[in-house]
Amino acid sequence: MSKTLRLILGDQLSHSISSLGDINRESDTVLMCEVMGEVTYVRHHKKKVAFILSAMRHFAKRLCEQGISVDYVTLDDPENSGNFAGEVARAVTRHNATRLIVTAPGEFRVLEDMKNWETDLGILVEIREDERFLCSPEMFESWANGRKQLRMDFFYREMRRHHDVLMVDGKPVGGKWNFDEENRERPDPSLKVPAPLQFPPDEISTEVLNLVGQHCADHFGELENFGFAVTREQALQVLEHFIANRLPLFGAYQDAMIQDEPWMYHSHIGFYLNIGLLVPAEVIATAQNAFDSGSAPLNSVEGFIRQILGWREFIRGIYWLRMPAYATENFFRANRPLPEFFWTGDTPMNCLSQSIGQTRQYAYAHHIQRLMVLGNFALLAGLAPKSVNEWYLIVYADAFEWVELPNVSGMVLFADGGYLASKPYAAGGAYINRMSNYCQKCRYKVAEKTGSDACPFNYLYWHFLIKNRDKLGTNARLGMIYRSLDRMSEEKQQTIMNDALQFLDALN
């Protein structure tokens, strides 16, 4: 009888994963392996490594409880080869396997490696589609075919229709496709933001935390106060807690930032979606049920669903459509090194210090911190896309290349020249002041446009537009901004350039 090995990766911790769909519990073996190559190809945040390894071990335990044979290789196994190919080869020999089944990985580099395994190992290798997603790469390619620029809004409408989400008689519920105009409330520091649902480490997590502390001592981030959900049951509790306690106000305050409030009204389930403890369809259905039952308003529910059914699927589609070339895009030819404070948080710019400090502590920051504080700075300062992408991949526990790279290169840095976004997400200090209370405790003055006390975002913004006018001057969405620039005196523009260059030179 042929023996089948079924490989489960660290972001495939779902019992409905396609590689387990037809498992024969009498003869098949599931292989799971912790490999140093994946821990260190970028030096991932300590909490990120601990989160994934703990979730893997809990998943393996659950499979064993279901009567499935699991071959689990730990990070500190002295025979561990340190990479997927080596561990698969060793397992094939151990089990005398003649066939390997695996669900397609989420990263291009891993898939390219897998394509060689059949030849290298001399066994049949079956790579199955990842059916957890709601839009296959082939479906996305068909939608994108013939379009010079891809816009999430049109894709999102198609997905709403295709999956019949928030639709009635073929039209969007509420008569509009999105309710963003209701989702930009200014932050209210008096808000009683609900505490996130977290879980104290159990015996498995404690063992993993000790392991990571030993093997990743020089990695970014902190291990203290580890509270991630590491089982499906816990992840479902996080989802239920969000629906009951955060979703009603998620819409209004999804863009808001408050000093020392890292979690706000966000769901914090990206961690669990991206490793498989939750699947998109069930999350969307749960949110729609909250609207149908009257427990959450449409603007919140639609805004939340758009992030999953629209943006998440859109980003993944672009990744598989444009790789590997997408990883090298650099429209502005930005080449400035990453400042040291991206690792330490030691900067007098309070918004950056807050966002980086919280990232270091929690391996998390919400999307406006990532886009309009950290990303906005990276864009305006001309930081090299390769370095910025690596930083985002390292520091966030929900970051995998398929979701990180298009968000950073396309959305944050406009490195693809507008393939993903219609304009750069650039802003001066006024935006940050409007959507946060960070500026109140900053060494710089957001009202000052130039000079040593001015918020650096103010002059960096105009410097960016001046410097890149040859590339952005014809962008229709920036026409009004450039007309404002043209009304500035030459003297004022020169002062802006001098202040910006002085600041940027000091970064190095």
BELHU-V87329 format. One record per pair of residues at least 4 apart in sequence whose C-alpha atoms are under 7 Angstrom apart, sorted by the first residue. I is the first residue (numbers start at 0). J is the second residue. D is the distance in whole Angstrom. If there is no record, write none. Layout:
i->I j->J d->D
i->I j->J d->D
This chain:
i->1 j->97 d->6
i->2 j->26 d->7
i->2 j->27 d->6
i->2 j->95 d->7
i->2 j->96 d->5
i->2 j->97 d->6
i->2 j->98 d->6
i->3 j->27 d->5
i->3 j->28 d->7
i->3 j->96 d->6
i->3 j->97 d->6
i->3 j->98 d->5
i->3 j->99 d->6
i->4 j->27 d->6
i->4 j->28 d->5
i->4 j->29 d->6
i->4 j->30 d->7
i->4 j->96 d->6
i->4 j->98 d->6
i->4 j->99 d->5
i->4 j->100 d->6
i->5 j->18 d->7
i->5 j->28 d->6
i->5 j->29 d->5
i->5 j->30 d->6
i->5 j->99 d->6
i->5 j->100 d->5
i->5 j->101 d->6
i->6 j->29 d->6
i->6 j->30 d->5
i->6 j->31 d->6
i->6 j->100 d->6
i->6 j->101 d->5
i->7 j->11 d->6
i->7 j->29 d->7
i->7 j->30 d->6
i->7 j->31 d->5
i->7 j->101 d->7
i->8 j->31 d->7
i->9 j->51 d->6
i->9 j->55 d->6
i->9 j->274 d->7
i->10 j->273 d->6
i->10 j->274 d->4
i->10 j->275 d->6
i->11 j->16 d->7
i->11 j->274 d->6
i->11 j->275 d->5
i->12 j->55 d->7
i->12 j->58 d->6
i->12 j->274 d->6
i->12 j->275 d->5
i->12 j->276 d->6
i->13 j->275 d->5
i->13 j->276 d->6
i->15 j->19 d->7
i->15 j->20 d->7
i->16 j->20 d->7
i->17 j->102 d->6
i->17 j->127 d->7
i->17 j->128 d->7
i->17 j->129 d->6
i->17 j->130 d->7
i->18 j->100 d->6
i->18 j->101 d->5
i->18 j->102 d->5
i->18 j->127 d->7
i->22 j->27 d->7
i->23 j->27 d->5
i->24 j->66 d->7
i->24 j->67 d->5
i->28 j->68 d->5
i->28 j->69 d->6
i->28 j->70 d->7
i->29 j->68 d->6
i->29 j->69 d->5
i->29 j->70 d->6
i->30 j->69 d->6
i->30 j->70 d->5
i->30 j->71 d->6
i->31 j->70 d->6
i->31 j->71 d->5
i->31 j->72 d->6
i->32 j->71 d->6
i->32 j->72 d->5
i->32 j->73 d->6
i->33 j->72 d->6
i->33 j->73 d->5
i->33 j->74 d->5
i->34 j->38 d->7
i->34 j->74 d->6
i->34 j->81 d->5
i->34 j->82 d->5
i->34 j->83 d->7
i->35 j->39 d->6
i->35 j->74 d->7
i->35 j->81 d->5
i->35 j->82 d->7
i->36 j->40 d->6
i->36 j->81 d->5
i->36 j->82 d->5
i->38 j->42 d->7
i->38 j->43 d->6
i->38 j->48 d->7
i->39 j->43 d->7
i->41 j->393 d->6
i->42 j->218 d->6
i->42 j->393 d->6
i->43 j->47 d->6
i->43 j->48 d->6
i->43 j->218 d->6
i->43 j->219 d->7
i->43 j->393 d->4
i->43 j->394 d->6
i->44 j->48 d->6
i->44 j->218 d->6
i->44 j->219 d->5
i->44 j->220 d->5
i->44 j->362 d->7
i->44 j->393 d->6
i->44 j->394 d->5
i->44 j->395 d->7
i->45 j->49 d->6
i->45 j->211 d->7
i->45 j->215 d->7
i->45 j->218 d->6
i->45 j->219 d->6
i->45 j->220 d->6
i->45 j->221 d->6
i->45 j->222 d->6
i->46 j->50 d->6
i->46 j->220 d->7
i->46 j->221 d->7
i->46 j->222 d->5
i->46 j->362 d->6
i->47 j->51 d->6
i->47 j->362 d->7
i->47 j->395 d->7
i->47 j->396 d->4
i->48 j->52 d->6
i->49 j->53 d->6
i->49 j->207 d->6
i->49 j->208 d->6
i->49 j->211 d->6
i->50 j->54 d->6
i->50 j->227 d->7
i->50 j->229 d->7
i->51 j->55 d->6
i->52 j->56 d->6
i->52 j->207 d->7
i->53 j->57 d->6
i->53 j->203 d->7
i->53 j->204 d->5
i->53 j->207 d->6
i->53 j->229 d->6
i->54 j->58 d->6
i->54 j->229 d->4
i->54 j->230 d->6
i->55 j->59 d->6
i->56 j->60 d->6
i->57 j->61 d->6
i->57 j->229 d->7
i->57 j->230 d->6
i->58 j->62 d->6
i->58 j->230 d->7
i->59 j->63 d->6
i->59 j->69 d->7
i->60 j->64 d->6
i->61 j->65 d->6
i->62 j->66 d->7
i->62 j->67 d->5
i->63 j->67 d->5
i->63 j->68 d->6
i->63 j->69 d->6
i->72 j->76 d->7
i->74 j->79 d->7
i->79 j->86 d->7
i->80 j->85 d->5
i->80 j->86 d->6
i->82 j->86 d->6
i->83 j->87 d->6
i->84 j->88 d->6
i->85 j->89 d->6
i->86 j->90 d->6
i->87 j->91 d->6
i->88 j->92 d->6
i->88 j->120 d->7
i->89 j->93 d->6
i->90 j->94 d->6
i->91 j->95 d->5
i->91 j->96 d->5
i->92 j->96 d->7
i->97 j->122 d->5
i->97 j->123 d->6
i->98 j->122 d->6
i->98 j->123 d->5
i->98 j->124 d->6
i->99 j->123 d->6
i->99 j->124 d->5
i->99 j->125 d->6
i->100 j->124 d->6
i->100 j->125 d->5
i->100 j->126 d->6
i->101 j->125 d->6
i->101 j->126 d->5
i->101 j->127 d->6
i->102 j->126 d->5
i->102 j->127 d->5
i->102 j->128 d->6
i->102 j->129 d->6
i->103 j->110 d->7
i->103 j->126 d->6
i->103 j->127 d->6
i->103 j->128 d->6
i->103 j->129 d->6
i->104 j->109 d->6
i->104 j->110 d->6
i->105 j->401 d->6
i->106 j->110 d->6
i->106 j->400 d->6
i->106 j->401 d->6
i->107 j->111 d->6
i->108 j->112 d->6
i->109 j->113 d->6
i->110 j->114 d->6
i->115 j->119 d->6
i->116 j->120 d->6
i->117 j->121 d->6
i->117 j->122 d->5
i->117 j->123 d->6
i->117 j->124 d->5
i->131 j->278 d->6
i->132 j->279 d->7
i->133 j->312 d->7
i->134 j->138 d->6
i->134 j->139 d->6
i->134 j->312 d->6
i->135 j->139 d->6
i->136 j->140 d->6
i->136 j->316 d->6
i->136 j->319 d->6
i->137 j->141 d->6
i->138 j->142 d->6
i->139 j->143 d->6
i->139 j->316 d->6
i->140 j->144 d->6
i->140 j->320 d->7
i->143 j->149 d->7
i->148 j->418 d->5
i->148 j->419 d->7
i->149 j->418 d->6
i->149 j->419 d->6
i->150 j->154 d->7
i->150 j->419 d->6
i->150 j->420 d->7
i->151 j->155 d->6
i->151 j->309 d->7
i->151 j->310 d->7
i->151 j->313 d->6
i->152 j->156 d->6
i->153 j->157 d->6
i->154 j->158 d->6
i->154 j->309 d->7
i->155 j->159 d->6
i->155 j->308 d->7
i->155 j->309 d->4
i->156 j->160 d->6
i->157 j->161 d->6
i->158 j->162 d->6
i->158 j->308 d->7
i->159 j->163 d->5
i->159 j->164 d->5
i->160 j->164 d->7
i->165 j->171 d->6
i->165 j->172 d->5
i->166 j->170 d->5
i->166 j->171 d->5
i->166 j->172 d->5
i->167 j->171 d->6
i->167 j->172 d->6
i->170 j->174 d->7
i->171 j->175 d->6
i->171 j->176 d->6
i->177 j->301 d->7
i->177 j->302 d->7
i->178 j->182 d->7
i->178 j->298 d->5
i->181 j->251 d->6
i->181 j->298 d->7
i->182 j->250 d->5
i->182 j->251 d->4
i->182 j->252 d->6
i->182 j->253 d->7
i->183 j->251 d->6
i->183 j->252 d->6
i->183 j->254 d->6
i->184 j->251 d->5
i->184 j->252 d->6
i->184 j->255 d->7
i->185 j->255 d->6
i->185 j->433 d->6
i->185 j->434 d->5
i->186 j->252 d->7
i->186 j->255 d->5
i->186 j->256 d->6
i->186 j->257 d->6
i->186 j->434 d->6
i->186 j->435 d->6
i->188 j->257 d->6
i->192 j->263 d->6
i->192 j->264 d->7
i->193 j->244 d->7
i->196 j->237 d->6
i->196 j->240 d->7
i->197 j->226 d->5
i->197 j->227 d->6
i->197 j->228 d->7
i->198 j->226 d->5
i->198 j->227 d->6
i->198 j->228 d->6
i->199 j->225 d->7
i->199 j->226 d->6
i->200 j->204 d->5
i->200 j->205 d->6
i->200 j->225 d->7
i->200 j->226 d->7
i->201 j->205 d->6
i->202 j->206 d->6
i->203 j->207 d->6
i->204 j->208 d->6
i->205 j->209 d->6
i->206 j->210 d->6
i->207 j->211 d->6
i->208 j->212 d->6
i->209 j->213 d->6
i->210 j->214 d->6
i->211 j->215 d->5
i->212 j->216 d->5
i->220 j->359 d->4
i->220 j->360 d->6
i->221 j->359 d->6
i->221 j->360 d->5
i->228 j->233 d->5
i->228 j->234 d->5
i->229 j->233 d->7
i->230 j->234 d->6
i->230 j->276 d->7
i->231 j->235 d->6
i->231 j->276 d->5
i->231 j->277 d->7
i->232 j->236 d->6
i->233 j->237 d->6
i->234 j->238 d->6
i->234 j->271 d->6
i->234 j->276 d->6
i->234 j->277 d->7
i->235 j->239 d->6
i->236 j->240 d->6
i->237 j->241 d->6
i->238 j->242 d->6
i->238 j->268 d->7
i->239 j->243 d->6
i->240 j->244 d->6
i->241 j->245 d->5
i->241 j->246 d->6
i->241 j->266 d->5
i->242 j->246 d->5
i->242 j->286 d->7
i->245 j->249 d->6
i->245 j->264 d->5
i->245 j->265 d->7
i->246 j->264 d->7
i->246 j->295 d->6
i->246 j->299 d->6
i->247 j->295 d->5
i->247 j->296 d->6
i->247 j->299 d->6
i->248 j->252 d->6
i->248 j->264 d->7
i->248 j->299 d->7
i->249 j->253 d->5
i->249 j->264 d->5
i->249 j->265 d->6
i->249 j->299 d->5
i->250 j->298 d->6
i->250 j->299 d->4
i->250 j->302 d->6
i->251 j->299 d->7
i->252 j->264 d->7
i->253 j->264 d->6
i->253 j->265 d->7
i->254 j->367 d->6
i->254 j->434 d->7
i->255 j->434 d->5
i->255 j->435 d->6
i->256 j->434 d->6
i->256 j->435 d->4
i->256 j->436 d->7
i->257 j->435 d->5
i->257 j->436 d->6
i->257 j->437 d->7
i->258 j->436 d->6
i->258 j->437 d->6
i->261 j->357 d->6
i->261 j->364 d->7
i->268 j->272 d->6
i->269 j->273 d->6
i->269 j->397 d->6
i->270 j->274 d->7
i->270 j->396 d->6
i->270 j->397 d->4
i->271 j->275 d->6
i->271 j->276 d->5
i->271 j->277 d->6
i->272 j->276 d->6
i->272 j->277 d->5
i->272 j->278 d->6
i->272 j->279 d->7
i->273 j->397 d->6
i->278 j->282 d->7
i->279 j->283 d->6
i->279 j->307 d->7
i->280 j->284 d->6
i->281 j->285 d->6
i->282 j->286 d->6
i->283 j->287 d->6
i->283 j->304 d->6
i->284 j->288 d->6
i->285 j->289 d->6
i->286 j->290 d->7
i->286 j->300 d->6
i->287 j->291 d->6
i->287 j->300 d->7
i->288 j->292 d->6
i->289 j->293 d->6
i->289 j->294 d->5
i->289 j->295 d->6
i->290 j->294 d->6
i->290 j->295 d->5
i->290 j->296 d->6
i->290 j->297 d->6
i->290 j->300 d->7
i->295 j->299 d->7
i->295 j->300 d->7
i->296 j->300 d->6
i->297 j->301 d->6
i->298 j->302 d->6
i->299 j->303 d->6
i->300 j->304 d->6
i->301 j->305 d->6
i->302 j->306 d->7
i->303 j->307 d->7
i->304 j->308 d->6
i->305 j->309 d->5
i->305 j->310 d->6
i->306 j->310 d->5
i->306 j->311 d->6
i->307 j->311 d->5
i->307 j->312 d->7
i->308 j->312 d->6
i->309 j->313 d->6
i->310 j->314 d->6
i->311 j->315 d->6
i->312 j->316 d->6
i->313 j->317 d->6
i->314 j->318 d->6
i->314 j->402 d->6
i->314 j->405 d->6
i->314 j->406 d->7
i->315 j->319 d->6
i->315 j->401 d->6
i->315 j->402 d->6
i->316 j->320 d->6
i->317 j->321 d->6
i->317 j->405 d->7
i->318 j->322 d->6
i->318 j->401 d->6
i->318 j->405 d->6
i->321 j->325 d->5
i->322 j->326 d->7
i->324 j->328 d->7
i->328 j->414 d->5
i->328 j->415 d->5
i->329 j->333 d->7
i->329 j->384 d->7
i->329 j->414 d->5
i->329 j->415 d->6
i->330 j->414 d->5
i->330 j->415 d->6
i->330 j->416 d->5
i->331 j->414 d->7
i->333 j->381 d->5
i->333 j->382 d->6
i->333 j->383 d->5
i->333 j->384 d->7
i->334 j->381 d->6
i->334 j->382 d->6
i->334 j->383 d->4
i->335 j->381 d->6
i->335 j->382 d->4
i->335 j->383 d->5
i->336 j->382 d->6
i->336 j->383 d->6
i->337 j->382 d->6
i->337 j->386 d->6
i->338 j->506 d->6
i->338 j->507 d->7
i->339 j->343 d->7
i->340 j->344 d->5
i->340 j->345 d->5
i->340 j->346 d->6
i->341 j->355 d->7
i->344 j->352 d->5
i->344 j->355 d->5
i->344 j->356 d->5
i->345 j->352 d->6
i->346 j->352 d->6
i->347 j->441 d->7
i->347 j->442 d->6
i->348 j->352 d->6
i->348 j->441 d->6
i->348 j->442 d->7
i->348 j->443 d->7
i->349 j->353 d->6
i->349 j->437 d->6
i->349 j->438 d->7
i->349 j->440 d->7
i->349 j->441 d->5
i->350 j->354 d->6
i->350 j->372 d->7
i->350 j->437 d->5
i->351 j->355 d->6
i->351 j->372 d->6
i->351 j->373 d->6
i->352 j->356 d->6
i->353 j->357 d->6
i->354 j->358 d->6
i->354 j->364 d->7
i->354 j->368 d->6
i->355 j->359 d->6
i->356 j->360 d->6
i->357 j->361 d->6
i->357 j->363 d->7
i->357 j->364 d->7
i->358 j->362 d->5
i->358 j->363 d->5
i->358 j->364 d->6
i->358 j->394 d->7
i->362 j->394 d->6
i->362 j->395 d->5
i->362 j->396 d->5
i->363 j->395 d->5
i->363 j->396 d->7
i->364 j->368 d->6
i->364 j->369 d->6
i->365 j->369 d->6
i->366 j->370 d->6
i->367 j->371 d->5
i->367 j->372 d->7
i->368 j->372 d->5
i->368 j->373 d->6
i->369 j->373 d->5
i->369 j->374 d->6
i->370 j->374 d->5
i->370 j->375 d->6
i->370 j->411 d->6
i->371 j->375 d->5
i->372 j->376 d->6
i->373 j->377 d->6
i->374 j->378 d->6
i->374 j->411 d->5
i->375 j->379 d->6
i->375 j->411 d->7
i->375 j->424 d->7
i->375 j->425 d->6
i->375 j->426 d->7
i->376 j->380 d->6
i->377 j->381 d->6
i->377 j->382 d->5
i->378 j->382 d->6
i->378 j->411 d->7
i->378 j->412 d->5
i->379 j->459 d->6
i->379 j->460 d->6
i->379 j->463 d->6
i->380 j->459 d->7
i->380 j->503 d->7
i->382 j->387 d->7
i->383 j->387 d->6
i->384 j->388 d->6
i->384 j->408 d->7
i->385 j->389 d->6
i->386 j->390 d->6
i->387 j->391 d->6
i->388 j->392 d->6
i->388 j->404 d->6
i->388 j->407 d->6
i->389 j->393 d->6
i->390 j->394 d->6
i->391 j->395 d->6
i->391 j->403 d->7
i->392 j->398 d->5
i->392 j->399 d->6
i->392 j->400 d->7
i->392 j->403 d->6
i->398 j->402 d->7
i->398 j->403 d->6
i->399 j->403 d->6
i->400 j->404 d->5
i->402 j->406 d->6
i->403 j->407 d->6
i->404 j->408 d->6
i->405 j->409 d->5
i->405 j->410 d->7
i->406 j->410 d->5
i->406 j->411 d->6
i->407 j->411 d->5
i->407 j->412 d->6
i->408 j->412 d->5
i->408 j->413 d->6
i->408 j->414 d->5
i->408 j->415 d->7
i->409 j->413 d->5
i->409 j->414 d->6
i->409 j->415 d->6
i->409 j->419 d->5
i->409 j->420 d->7
i->410 j->419 d->7
i->410 j->420 d->6
i->411 j->424 d->6
i->413 j->417 d->6
i->413 j->423 d->6
i->417 j->421 d->5
i->417 j->422 d->6
i->422 j->476 d->7
i->425 j->460 d->7
i->426 j->430 d->6
i->426 j->460 d->6
i->427 j->456 d->5
i->427 j->457 d->5
i->427 j->460 d->5
i->428 j->432 d->6
i->428 j->445 d->6
i->428 j->454 d->6
i->428 j->456 d->5
i->428 j->457 d->5
i->429 j->433 d->6
i->429 j->445 d->7
i->430 j->434 d->6
i->431 j->435 d->6
i->432 j->436 d->6
i->432 j->437 d->7
i->432 j->438 d->6
i->437 j->441 d->7
i->438 j->445 d->7
i->443 j->452 d->5
i->443 j->453 d->6
i->443 j->454 d->5
i->444 j->452 d->6
i->444 j->453 d->5
i->444 j->454 d->5
i->445 j->453 d->6
i->445 j->454 d->5
i->447 j->452 d->7
i->447 j->453 d->4
i->447 j->454 d->6
i->448 j->453 d->5
i->448 j->454 d->7
i->448 j->457 d->6
i->448 j->458 d->6
i->449 j->453 d->5
i->449 j->458 d->6
i->449 j->495 d->6
i->449 j->498 d->7
i->450 j->498 d->7
i->455 j->459 d->6
i->456 j->460 d->6
i->457 j->461 d->7
i->458 j->462 d->6
i->458 j->495 d->5
i->458 j->498 d->7
i->458 j->499 d->6
i->459 j->463 d->6
i->459 j->499 d->5
i->460 j->464 d->7
i->461 j->465 d->6
i->462 j->466 d->6
i->462 j->495 d->6
i->462 j->496 d->6
i->462 j->499 d->6
i->463 j->467 d->6
i->464 j->468 d->6
i->467 j->471 d->6
i->468 j->472 d->5
i->474 j->478 d->7
i->477 j->481 d->6
i->478 j->482 d->6
i->479 j->483 d->6
i->480 j->484 d->6
i->481 j->485 d->6
i->482 j->486 d->7
i->483 j->487 d->7
i->487 j->491 d->6
i->487 j->492 d->7
i->488 j->492 d->6
i->489 j->493 d->6
i->490 j->494 d->6
i->491 j->495 d->6
i->492 j->496 d->6
i->493 j->497 d->6
i->494 j->498 d->6
i->495 j->499 d->6
i->496 j->500 d->6
i->497 j->501 d->6
i->498 j->502 d->6
i->499 j->503 d->6
i->500 j->504 d->6
i->501 j->505 d->6
i->502 j->506 d->7
